Amino acid sequence: MANNSKSAGTTASADHGLEAKLSEALENVHSGKGAKAQELLEALAKEASEAGNLAVARRVRNSLMALARKGDQASLVVPASNEMAVQVHLNRGEAKEALALAESVLKADSGRATVHYLKAVALAQLGEADASAEALGKALAIEPGLHHQYLLEKDFDGVRATSVFGEYERL
């Protein structure tokens, strides 16, 4: 049993390390250091896949695709988007800051499915199951394809078993 505890602790520590590396890469994107961000993301993609952390691997792939769509990564300058800033706060475990920013963004544009989804993640990190389920419902109503991401997102694990999330587990 002691080995299982060590293994679980090691996995949690490794996951936190991957999240920290992802935050670092995204900060490089925000700072206009596209080449450095791409380098970090490519290394992290391999590391996350080898570690079996599908959520981080997926986020890394999405970030790499966004960089590729922008063209020449060496000269990439991406203005800090509020959506990415929310993601960075979540990756750092700063759920209250992520929630405040997500709510601010949604006041200006309530039709942003990804921001509703990130709000749901922040609320899940805070243990607010009812509010998280409500935000997730809004995200899925706008973009049903986010359901697959929800199923893979570890941040929902703490609230997933509550009755308000039952309908999202069956979709």
N, C-alpha and C positions, 0 to 999 in steps of 0.2 A: 504494500500500500504506500509506503514511503516513496517508492519509485514513481508511482502515479502522481503524487503531489509534486514531486520535483519536476516531472515531465509537464504537468499542467502549468506550473510556475514558469518553467523555461519557455513554454509556448506563449504564454501571456507576455513575458518579457520580450520575446522575439517579435510578437505582433506589435508591441509598443515601439520597438526599434524601427520596424518597417514604417509605421505611421509617422514617426519622427523624421525619417528619411524622406517620406513623401511630402511632409510639410516643408522641409528644406528645399526640395526640388521646386515646389510651387512658389516659394518665396523668391527663388531665382527667376521664375517666370515673371512674377510681379515686378522684379527689379530690372527687367529688360535683359537679363542674362540668359537668352534662349539657348545658346550653345551649351552652357554649363547645366541648365535645366534638362536639356535633352540627354546629356551624358549621365546625369544622376538618374533620370527616369529609366533609361535603357538598362543601367546596372540594377536598378530596383525591380524592374520587370522580371528579370531572371531570378533575382533573390526571392521575390514574393512567390513566384511560381514554384520554385524549389521548396519553399517553406510550406506550400499548400495553402497560402493565404489568398483565396480567390477574390475577396473583396478589395484588397490592396492591389492585386494584380490587375483587376478590372479598372480601378481608378487610374492606375499608371498607364494602361493601354489607352484609355480615353484621353488622358492628358497628352500622350504622344501623338494621338490622332489630331488633337486640336493644334498642337505645334506644327504638324505636317501640313495641315490646312492653311496655316499662316505663311507657308512658303519657306524661304531660306532661314533655317533656325539660327544660323550664326548671327544674323542681324535682326532677330526677332525682338520686337518691343511690344509687349502686351500690357495695356493699361490694367491696373488692378480692378477686377470686376468684383462686384459685391458678392456674387455667387461663389467665386473662388475664395473670397475672404471668409465667407461662412464656412466653407469646407476646411480652410486652414484652421479656424478656431475649433472645429469639430475634431480635426486630427490631433490637435494639441490637448484635447480634453476640456476645452473652454466652452462648455455647453451654454452657459448663461450668455456669454458674449455672442456666440453663434445665433442663439435664439433672438436676442435683441436686434442684431443686424438683419436676420431673416424677416422679422416682423416689420422692420423699417422698409425693406425692399418690397414686401408684399403690400404695404400701404400705398406705394407708388404704382405697383403693377401686380394685381392679384391673380393674373393669369399665368404666372411662371411656375410650371409644374415642378421643376427641379428645386426651386426655392421652398415650395410647400413640402417637398420630400425632405430637404435638409432641415427644415423646421421640425418635421416629425422625428428625424434622427436626434436633433438636439433635445427635444422633449423626452424621447426614449432614454437618452443618456441621463436626464434629470429624474427619471422614474415616473414621469407624468403620462401614464398609459392612456387615459381618456383623451387628453389633448393631443397626444401623439397620434392616436388612431384617427382623430378628426382631421389633422393635417395630412396624414397619409391618404385618407379618403379623398381630400381635395386634389392632391397630387395625382392620384390614380384616375380621377374623373377627367382630368385634363390630359394626362398621358398614361394610358393603361400599360404601356410597355415598361413602366417603372416597377411593376409588380415583381418581375424577375429580380431586379436589383434588391427590392425589399426582402425577398426570400433568402438572398445571400448575405444580407447586411447583418453582421454580428451585433451591431449596436442596438438592434431590436430584441435581442435575446432576453433581456431582463423584463420586457413587457409582453413578449410574444404569446405567453401562455395565458394572459388575461382574456376575459370573455370579449372585450371590445375588439380584440385582434382576431377573433375566431373567423370572421368572414374573410379576412385577407389570407388566412392560411388555406382556405378552401378554393380560392379562385383558380 
